[in-house]
Amino acid sequence: MDRCPICDVAVKPENLLRHLNDIHPRHPDTPALREKLHEEPGRVVRRPAGPPIRVRRWQVILVALLFLGGAGAYYASQALNTSPAFPCISQEGGQLYHWHVQLSIFSGGSTVTIPANIGLSAFCTEPVHTHDVSGTIHVESDVNRLYSIGDFFAVWKKPFGSPTQMLVNGTAVAPSPSLNLYNQESIELHYPSFTP
């Protein structure tokens, strides 16, 4: 056994250098003692170096394919597990109309951000959807029917709930999920509490 020259604790010879580094790293004598111990033969245990790790190109490609396959399977399962509220609109066929409605939601006086891509997925565009967080609802239909604010909430998978106030183009109306959406309309919904 060796004794630590700083604290006089008994330490195995192979552990003295580690003891100095761990217990006395800021002691003024530690750097000189460390240097002296490094010079002593057998004090520092050298581990034999193993062969270098070689990464082959096929291994990188395999890992990349596994990652992409896993990500693709995750997104495909998400898209397949969320069934659309309405039939997807045809991208090839003509649309009967494409309207824009501005929706603003307030929760206790604070503005609620309406998320982007509501009603949009890799496999489906629902007739009532958003593209960004501006609050613009896109109403696109390839069938002859009107959609309501309640339909938008169904696509969003949120309950319409009980707003305390509903304004359409600045005019107060009775809050109702059956209010039809029309082009260039603005709708404000005021809730005591709303969680997007």
N, C-alpha and C positions, 0 to 999 in steps of 0.2 A: 504494500500500500504506500502511496505517496501522500504527502500532506500539502494542502493548498497553501502557498506562500502568503496569501492574503488573510485567510480566516482560520488557518491551521486545522481544517477538517480533513479527515482521512478519506482519500479518493483513490479508486483504482487507477493505475497508470494510464490506461487507455481512455479513461473518462476525465482526466484532469483538464485537458484543453476544452472540452465541452463544459465542464464545471466553471471555468473562468469566463467563457462566453455567456453562459446562462445566468450565473450568480453575480459576477462582478464585471459586467460589460462596460461600466462607466468609471471604474477605478483607474487612477492615473498609471498604475504599474501594469495593467492588463496588456496593453499592446506590446510592451517589451517582453513580458513573460510568454505571450503567445508566440512571438518570433523565436524565442529561445527554445520553446517546446517543439516548434515545427522543425528545428534543426536537429533535434535528438533522433537518432535512428530508432525505428520501431514505435515511436510515440504516436504517429498518425497512421491509422490503418488505411491502407490503400485497397480499394475493392477492385478486383479484376474487371476490366472493361469487357462487356459482352459484344457480340457482333452488332453492327449498326442495323437499325430498323430500316427495312426497305419497303417503300410503298410502291406497289406496282400500279400501272395505269388501269388495268382491269379492276383492281380493288377500288380505285377512286370512282370509276364508272359504275361499279356495282352499288357503292354507297349512295351515289347521286340518284341512281334509278330507284333504289329502295326509298329514299327520301321523297322523290317526286311521286312515286306510286302511293306512298302513305298519305301525302298531302292531297293527291287527287282522290283517293278513296274517302278521305275525311270530307272534302267539299262535296263529293257526289252523294255521300250519305246524308249530309246536311240538306242538300237540295231535294233529295228523294223523301226525307222525313218531314219536310214542311210542305204540306199540300196547299195549293193556292186556294184562296177564298172564292175566286171566280175563274172561269176558263181562261187560259192564256190567250192573248190576242195574237192574231196571225201577223207575222212580220212581212210575209210576201203579199198577202191580200190587201186590198185597199181598206182604209179606215173610213168609217162614216163621219167621224169628227175627231178633232184633237183640241181639247180645251185646256185652259190653265186657270186654276183657282188658287188664290193666295190665302193660306190658312195661318192664323196666329193663335197660339195657345198661351194663356197666362195662368200661372199657379201661384195664388196668394200675392198677386201683383208682379211677380217675376216672369220674364219671358221664358218659355220652354222651347228648346231647340228641337225641331222635328228632324229626325234622322234622314240621311240620304239613303237611297236605294230601297225604300219601302216598296214592296211589290215587285222587285226586280231580282232575278236570279240568273244563273248561267243558262237555265233551261226554260225560263218562263218570264214573260212580261205581263203582269196583270193589268186590267183596264184602268185601274186607279193606282197611281204610283208616284214616287218622288225620284228625282235624280240627284239632288243636292240638299243642303241644309237651309236653303232659302225659305222654305215653307210653301213653295209652289207645288201644288198637286197637279199632275198631268192626268187628264181624263181622256183616254184614247179608246175608241170602241169600234169593233168591226161588226157589231150587232146593233139593231135599232132599239136602244133602251137608255134610260137615264140612270145615273149612279148618285147615291146620297152620301152625306158626310158620315153616316153610319157604315156605309160600305167601305169608305176609306179606313175607318177604325177597325173594321173586320179584317181588311188586308194587313193593317198594322198589327193586328192581334192584340189590340188594346180595347178595353170596354169604353164605350162612349161616356158612361157614368152620368153624373148629375151636375152639369155646369150651372153656375149661378146666373150667368148672363151669356147671351149669344147675340152678336151683332152681324148683320149681313149688309155690306156696303155702308156701314156706319149706322144702320137702323136697327134698333132692338127688336128681336123676335123671340117667341117662346122657344127655349132650347129643345131641340128635337133631333134625333139621329136620322129622321126621315127627310130632312131638308135636302132637296136635290142640288147638285153641283152644276153651275152654269159658267160659261166662258167669261173671263175677266171679272169674276166675282171675288170679293174679299170677305172672309169669314173670321170673326174673332170669337174665341171661346174662353170664358173666365171660370176657373175652378178654384175652390178654396185650397185644394191640394191635388196635384197631378204628377205622376211619375212616368216619364217617357220610357 
